Amino acid sequence: MQITNCAYQLVDTNQGQVLIAECVTSSKVLAIYFVNGDLSDQMEELHSAYPTVSFVEGEPTQTQEIVRAINTLDCTVPISFLQKSSSTFAMNVYNFIRRIPKGETRSYSQVAAAIGNPDAFRAVAGACARNNLAYIVPCHRVIGSTGNLSGYRWGTDKKRQLLRAEGVELTFRAM
């Protein structure tokens, strides 16, 4: 599918501001980014990810569903979206992560083993870092094997906030 025009909108949620970008012709969401400070940083990232796409401020058709998903902490709300990654490995990672229940976590190693690549925990972390759909693909539920939060595309403070909102008790264990 050729994507040329997208509408984007900055919206408030219970978990902070979110930038939503959606393809105008297909109504598929291309990006959901938590906004860390200046919107221009997120827009620059969006233009970098989709250099041939024209982004115009508007109202994506799925804004209400996305806000509801984030406000109710329910990533299973039906949303039509496109993942940026086209690799089979990354898609397997995202599909597995979408099945992690709210209030639970998995380690990068557990995700790697679950998708049949037990040694690929660093590649799982890389796929999480490239996730373009904040909260809808709940990469915040993937943590280090010792219980540490490791990294998160939108910062470990945001990861901690989301996990606590979902009722996860965070404990760090030294190895």
C-alpha positions as CSV (number, residue, x, y, z in Angstrom):
1,M,0.0,0.0,0.0
2,Q,1.3,3.4,-1.0
3,I,0.9,5.9,1.8
4,T,1.1,9.6,0.8
5,N,-1.1,11.6,3.1
6,C,-1.6,11.3,6.8
7,A,-3.6,13.2,9.4
8,Y,-2.0,13.7,12.8
9,Q,-3.4,15.0,16.1
10,L,-2.0,15.6,19.6
11,V,-4.5,14.4,22.2
12,D,-4.6,14.2,26.0
13,T,-5.0,10.8,27.8
14,N,-4.8,9.6,31.4
15,Q,-1.2,8.6,30.6
16,G,-0.1,11.9,29.1
17,Q,-0.2,13.4,25.7
18,V,-0.1,11.2,22.6
19,L,0.6,11.9,19.0
20,I,-1.6,9.9,16.6
21,A,-0.9,9.7,12.9
22,E,-3.3,7.9,10.5
23,C,-3.2,7.3,6.7
24,V,-6.0,9.3,5.1
25,T,-6.9,6.9,2.4
26,S,-6.8,3.6,4.4
27,S,-7.7,5.0,7.9
28,K,-4.9,2.8,9.3
29,V,-2.9,4.2,12.2
30,L,0.8,4.6,11.4
31,A,2.0,5.9,14.7
32,I,1.0,6.4,18.3
33,Y,3.8,8.2,20.2
34,F,3.8,9.3,23.8
35,V,5.0,12.9,23.6
36,N,8.0,13.6,25.7
37,G,8.2,17.3,26.0
38,D,8.4,19.1,22.6
39,L,6.1,17.9,19.9
40,S,8.7,18.9,17.3
41,D,10.9,16.0,18.4
42,Q,8.0,13.5,17.8
43,M,7.1,15.1,14.4
44,E,10.8,14.9,13.4
45,E,10.7,11.2,14.3
46,L,7.5,10.7,12.3
47,H,9.0,12.5,9.2
48,S,12.1,10.4,9.6
49,A,10.1,7.1,9.8
50,Y,7.9,8.1,6.8
51,P,10.0,10.5,4.6
52,T,7.7,10.4,1.6
53,V,4.5,11.0,3.5
54,S,2.8,14.4,3.9
55,F,1.5,15.0,7.4
56,V,-1.3,17.4,7.9
57,E,-2.9,18.4,11.2
58,G,-6.3,16.9,11.4
59,E,-8.4,14.4,13.3
60,P,-7.6,10.7,12.7
61,T,-10.8,8.6,12.5
62,Q,-9.6,6.3,15.3
63,T,-8.7,8.9,17.8
64,Q,-11.5,8.1,20.2
65,E,-10.7,4.4,20.2
66,I,-7.0,5.0,20.9
67,V,-7.8,7.4,23.7
68,R,-10.3,4.9,25.2
69,A,-7.7,2.1,24.9
70,I,-5.1,4.2,26.8
71,N,-7.5,5.7,29.3
72,T,-8.9,2.3,30.2
73,L,-5.6,0.5,29.9
74,D,-7.0,-1.9,27.3
75,C,-4.7,-2.5,24.4
76,T,-7.3,-5.0,23.0
77,V,-9.6,-2.2,21.8
78,P,-9.9,-2.9,18.0
79,I,-7.8,-0.5,16.1
80,S,-6.8,-0.8,12.4
81,F,-3.1,-0.1,12.2
82,L,0.1,-0.7,10.2
83,Q,3.3,-1.8,11.9
84,K,6.4,0.1,10.6
85,S,8.5,-3.1,10.6
86,S,8.1,-5.6,7.8
87,S,10.4,-8.2,9.2
88,T,8.8,-11.5,10.2
89,F,10.8,-11.6,13.4
90,A,9.6,-8.2,14.6
91,M,6.0,-9.0,13.6
92,N,6.3,-12.3,15.7
93,V,7.6,-10.2,18.6
94,Y,4.7,-7.7,18.3
95,N,2.1,-10.4,18.0
96,F,3.3,-12.2,21.1
97,I,3.6,-9.0,23.1
98,R,0.0,-8.1,22.2
99,R,-1.1,-11.3,24.0
100,I,0.7,-10.5,27.3
101,P,-2.2,-9.8,29.7
102,K,-2.6,-6.4,31.4
103,G,-0.9,-6.4,34.7
104,E,1.7,-9.0,33.7
105,T,5.2,-8.7,32.3
106,R,7.6,-11.0,30.4
107,S,11.3,-10.7,30.0
108,Y,13.0,-10.2,26.7
109,S,14.4,-13.7,27.0
110,Q,10.9,-15.1,27.6
111,V,9.6,-13.4,24.5
112,A,12.5,-14.7,22.5
113,A,11.9,-18.2,23.6
114,A,8.2,-18.0,23.1
115,I,8.6,-17.0,19.4
116,G,11.1,-19.8,18.8
117,N,14.4,-17.8,19.0
118,P,15.7,-18.3,22.6
119,D,19.0,-16.6,21.9
120,A,17.4,-13.5,20.3
121,F,16.6,-11.5,23.4
122,R,18.7,-8.5,22.2
123,A,16.8,-8.6,18.9
124,V,13.5,-8.6,20.9
125,A,14.7,-5.5,22.7
126,G,15.5,-3.9,19.3
127,A,12.1,-4.7,17.9
128,C,10.5,-3.1,21.1
129,A,12.6,0.0,20.6
130,R,11.3,0.3,17.0
131,N,7.6,-0.2,18.0
132,N,5.6,2.7,16.4
133,L,2.4,2.0,18.3
134,A,2.7,3.0,21.9
135,Y,0.4,1.1,24.3
136,I,-1.5,-0.7,21.5
137,V,1.6,-2.9,21.1
138,P,2.4,-3.0,24.8
139,C,6.2,-3.2,24.7
140,H,6.2,-1.6,28.2
141,R,5.2,-5.1,29.5
142,V,8.6,-6.5,28.4
143,I,11.3,-6.1,31.1
144,G,14.8,-7.4,31.9
145,S,15.2,-10.9,33.3
146,T,16.2,-9.5,36.6
147,G,13.1,-7.4,36.9
148,N,14.7,-4.1,35.9
149,L,12.9,-1.9,33.4
150,S,15.9,-1.7,31.0
151,G,14.8,0.7,28.3
152,Y,11.6,2.0,26.7
153,R,11.3,4.0,23.6
154,W,9.4,6.7,25.5
155,G,11.6,6.5,28.6
156,T,11.7,4.2,31.6
157,D,9.7,6.7,33.7
158,K,6.8,6.3,31.2
159,K,7.3,2.5,31.3
160,R,7.1,2.5,35.1
161,Q,4.0,4.8,35.0
162,L,2.2,2.4,32.6
163,L,3.1,-0.7,34.5
164,R,2.0,0.8,37.8
165,A,-1.2,2.0,36.3
166,E,-1.8,-1.7,35.2
167,G,-1.2,-2.9,38.7
168,V,2.3,-4.4,38.2
169,E,4.4,-4.6,41.3
170,L,7.9,-3.7,40.3
171,T,10.7,-5.5,41.9
172,F,14.3,-5.5,40.9
173,R,16.4,-8.6,41.6
174,A,20.2,-8.7,41.4
175,M,21.7,-11.6,39.6
